[in-house]
């Protein structure tokens, strides 16, 4: 069997394994519906039956961006939600998106570090438990990861072969990503700033490509902006929900402790600002630690288990946290190694991880938010491992030649 056939055989085996794990998980476990999932279900039924777009309310609001609710609404209609439970179909479509995401992981890793690295990253992502469990949750993670990885692949193609068409395509991917998870909006500036610094001779072209991509993002977001202006009579760039900002001001998630500031008569934003001012004044050590090391520990130290399921589905024959923490700890080294080689394209992944981690310091800390970064961490881990192997081989060859 030649090399090409071996690669195709390996790809087939890995994708069959990934598909089996996801489908078997969805079929063999009872899936829980946490409060966010119940809110989405109520919201979508209300949207389809009354035309009112509102999260956790009966009056119009803009607490969540429309990407995931519209996705759910489309699936509910296809499933005939009035006569049939639409949630199994939601989960199976999410599993399909998860498999396509694995293809994005493979292509990005292959672009940066070759076939072996790509196969290793693909295999780890295929069996990494949260990327299996997430498919059972009626939450934004699976769709957001799919769109984010699609955007990054499209953005890498812009850098490889610049064209306005590719820049617009990357903007469309990012616009869709933002409509699902608005915190990713800054990535458009990050990606083109990265390219502007790398390629000094083509900076004017990079600016033009950025403008084209930004225009595509604006085009995707414009209907949401118009809806908010017409319906709510206010400007809402992405989402109006202030609860994650306020919740993030409670050190180590002590949500019941109101001793710092009296919440009476304050909006969530006003309470959050007051807590930050009081906290950094009266307890600077605690708040500085919480807004640095503390939140990073909360976000990254534990594996994401999806929406919850019974009985427990053991994707791997050992504790999932063991693999997760190994990936995260080695990922920290891989991020630093990639940033050290910042002119190489793979550094973009490291910059995305760092940027999103810093953005999340401003909001509530939850291990749910680590899963969107894990495909990038897996790719960087495999790139680092490949470089370590090549370095070891080179040094071994040098010693052999001396002898």
N, C-alpha and C positions, 0 to 999 in steps of 0.2 A: 504494500500500500504506500503510495507516494505521500509527500508531505501535505499537499492540498487535500487529499482524501482523508488523511488523519485529522486534519483540522475540522473538516465538515462532520466527520464522525463524532469528534469530541463535542462540537456545537450541538449536534442532534441529541447526544446523551444528556448533556447539561440541560437543554431546554425541555426534554421529556421529563427529567427529574424535577425541574422547577414547576412544570405544569402539574405533575402528579401531586407534589406537596401542596400546591395551592388548591387544587380541586378536592383532594382528599380532606384537607383542613376544612373547607367550606361545607363539605357534605357530612363530616363525622362529628362536628361540634355544634353545640347550641350557642348562638351568638347573642351577647348582651347588647343592650341599647342604653348607653350612658345618656345623661341629660342633654348634652349637645346634639347627639343623634336624634333623640326624641324631638328636640326643638326643630331640627332640620325636617323631620318627617311631617310635623304639624305645619311648618312653614310652607312646604311644597304642596301639601294638600290644599291649604288655604289659597295659595297662588293659583292652582289649577281650577279651583272651584269658585273663587270670588274675584280673582285678579289682583288681590292685595299682596304686595311684596313687603313682608314684615317678618323679622326674626324675633320670636318670643313676644309677639304682640299682635293685636288685631288691627292696629292702625299702621300705615306705611312708615317705614324707617329705613335707615341705611347702615344698620349695625354690622351687617356682613356683606361682602362683595358678592355679585350675582353668579360667579362662575360655577360653584358647586351646586347651588340651588337650581340653576338652569339645567345642569347635567342631570340632577336627580329628577327634575320635572320631565325631561325627555324620556328617561328610563321608565318612570312611573306610567307615562302615557303608553309606551310600547308594551309594558306588562299588563295594561288594563287594570290599573290599581284599584278601581272600584269593585271589581269582581275577584281579583287575585292579589296576593301579597307581592308587592314589587321588590322587596328587599333582597330575596335570593338573586334576582336578575341583576340588581345593583352590584352585589358582591361578585358575581361571575364576570360582569363587565370590568369591574375593578381588577380582577385576577388577570383578565386579558391585557389590560393596560400595564399591569405589573410585568407581564412577560415581554411586552414591547419595550418597557423601560430597561429590561435586561439587555435587549439589543442595543440600546443607546449606551449603556455601560460598556459593553463590549467594543463598540465602535470608537468611543472616546479613548478608552484604554489602549486600543490598538494604534490609534493615531499618535499617542504620546510615547508608547514604549514597546510596540511590537505585538506579535501574535501570542507569545507565551504569557506575557503580562495580561493581555486581554482575556485569555481563557481562564487564568487564575482569578481575575477580578469577577468575571462572569460566574464562575463556580461559587465563589464566596457570596456574591449577591444573591445567587439562586437559592442558597440554603440558609442565609442569614435570617434567623427567625422573625424579627419584626417585619421584614419585607414579605413574609408569608402571612403573619397574623394581621397585618394592617388591612388586608383585603376583606376581612370580616367586619370591619368597622365602617359605619355610615358616617364617615368624617372625611376631611379634605386631603388627608395625607397621600393616598395612592394617586389621585388625580394631580396633586401638586408636584409630586416627585416625577411623574410622567412628563408633565409640561416643563418642569425645570430642566430635566436631562435633555429633553428635546430642544429647549432653548440653548443650552450650553453647546450641544452638538452643532446647531445652526450657527451659533456665534463663532465657534472654532472654524467652521467652513468659510465664514466671512474673512477671517484672518488668513486662511490658507489660500483662498482665491477671491480677493475682494471684488465685489460687484454690488450695484445698488439693489438688484433683485434679491441677492442673498442677505443684504443688510435689512431689507424690508421683511424678509421671511423671519429673520431672527427677532425683529421687532414684534411681529405677529405672535411668535411663540412666547415672547416675554409678556406681551399684553395679556394673553390668555392666562399665563402663570399668575400675573398680578390680580386678575379677576377672581382667581381662586384663593391666593394667599398674597395680600397686598404688601407684606414686608419685603418681597423680592424686587420691588420697583427700583431701588437704588442700583441694582446690578447693571442696568444699561449704562450708567455713567461709569461704573467701575470697569466694565469690560473695555470700553473705548478709551478710557484713561490709561488702562494697562497697555493697550496697543499703541497709543500715542507716545508713551514713554519708551516702548520697545523699538519702534520703527521711526527714527528721527527723520529719515528721508521722505517719508510719506505722511507727514502729519496733517497736511491740508486735505489729503484724500481721506484720512481717518476722521477728520471733522465732518466732511461731507457724508461719509458713511454713517456716522453717528446721527446726523440730522435726518437722514433717510429712515434709520431704525427708530429714532424717537418719534418721527411722524407716524410710523406704523403703530407704535404704542398708543399715541394720542388717538388715532383712528379707532382703536379697539376700546379705549376707555371713554370716548366721547358720548356714546349713548347712555352710559351710566351717569356721567356728569349732567347730561341734559335731563335725564329722569329725576335726579335729585333736585336740580334747580326748579323744574316744573312742579314736581309733586311735593317736595319738602320746603321749597323756597329758600334753599341754602346751598352753599358750595361744599360738596363732600368729595375730596379727591379720590379716596379709596373706601374707607369704612369709618363710621362715626362711633364705633364702640370704644368706650373709655375704661371699661372694667379691667382689661389686661394690664393697662398702665397703672391703675390704682392698686390692683392686687399685687403688682410687683414691688410695692413700697413696704410690704410686710416682711421684715427679715426672717428668713428661714420659714416662710409661709405660715406665720403665726396670725392667721386671718381674724381671729377673735379678739386680738389685743388692740383695743382702741385707747390705750392709756396715753399715747403720744399726742393725739389730736382728737378733739371732739368732732365727730362726723355730722352732728346736727346742723341742718340748714345748708349743707355743702353739696354741690354736684360731685360726681366721681372725679372729674378732673381737678376741681378745686381741692378736694380732699387729698388727692395724690400729691399735688404741688405743696400743700400745707405739710403733709407728712415728710416730704423730702426736705423741706426747709428745716423743720423741727428735728428730724432725724440726723441730718448732717451737722446740725448745730449742737444738739444735746448728746448724741451718741455717734460721733464721727467714726470711731474705730469700727463699731458694729456695722454701720451703713456702708463704709468703704469696703469692708470685707464682704458684705452681702452683695454689693454691686460689682464685685470682681470675682474672687475665688468662689464665694458662696453660690452665686447663680450658675456659674459654670459647672460646679459639682452637681447641682440639682438637675441641670439640663442633660449632662453627658454621663453621669455615673451609672445610670440604670437603663436597662433595656426597655424598649417600648413594646407593650403587649397588646396593642390594638385596642378595640373597644371592650375586650373581655370575652371569654368563652369558657364553656364547660362541656365535657371534661377537658383538662389541660392537654393541649396538643404538642407533644415533644418533637419539634422539627429535627432536633439533633439529640443524640443520646447522652448529652451532658448539659450542665446548667448554661442557659443561653447567655447569662451575664458574663460568663467566663470568656466567650468569644467576643461579646460586645466590648468589654473593658480592654481586652487585648487589642482589638481594632482601634479603639479610641486612644489608648496610650501610645501605640506605635504610630497612630495617625498624627498625634502631636509632633512626633519626631519627623514624620513625613512632610507635614506642613512646613516646618522650619527648614527642612532640606530643600523643599520646592521654592520657598521664598529666597533662599540663599542663591538659587539659580533663577532669579526672577525674570531674566530675559527669555527663558524657555516657556513655551506655551502652557505646559502643565502648571506653571505658577498661577494661572488664572483660577484653577480649582482651589488652590490654597487661599487665594485672596477672597474667593466666595465664602469659604468656610470661616475665615477670620471676620469678614464683614458681617455675615449673618449672626455670628456669635456675639459680636459687639452690639448689633441692633437688638438682639434678644435680652441684653442686659437691662434694657429699659422697660421690660414687661415682666409679666408673671413667669416664674421659673417652673418648668414642667418637663419631665423626661420625654413627653410626647414630641417635643420640638427638636429632638436630636435626630429623628429618623429621616428627615428630609436631607440632612447632610451626610448620612451614612454611605450612600453610593459614591460620593466624592471621596470620603475618607477611605473607603475600600480601594478605589482606584489608586489613590496616592500611596497607600500601604503597599500595593502590589508593585508600583513603580519603584518605591524605595527598596523592596525586597529584590527586585530584578537588578537594580544597580549594585546592591550589596553582593549578590552572587557574581556579577561580572567583575567587580573589584577583587573579590576573593580569587576568581579564576586567573585574573591578570597577575596578581601577586604570586600565585602558585606557579604560573608559567615563568615569571621572572626568576624565581628561585631555582626552578628546574634548569633554566638556561645558564645560570651562574655555576651550578653544579656540573 
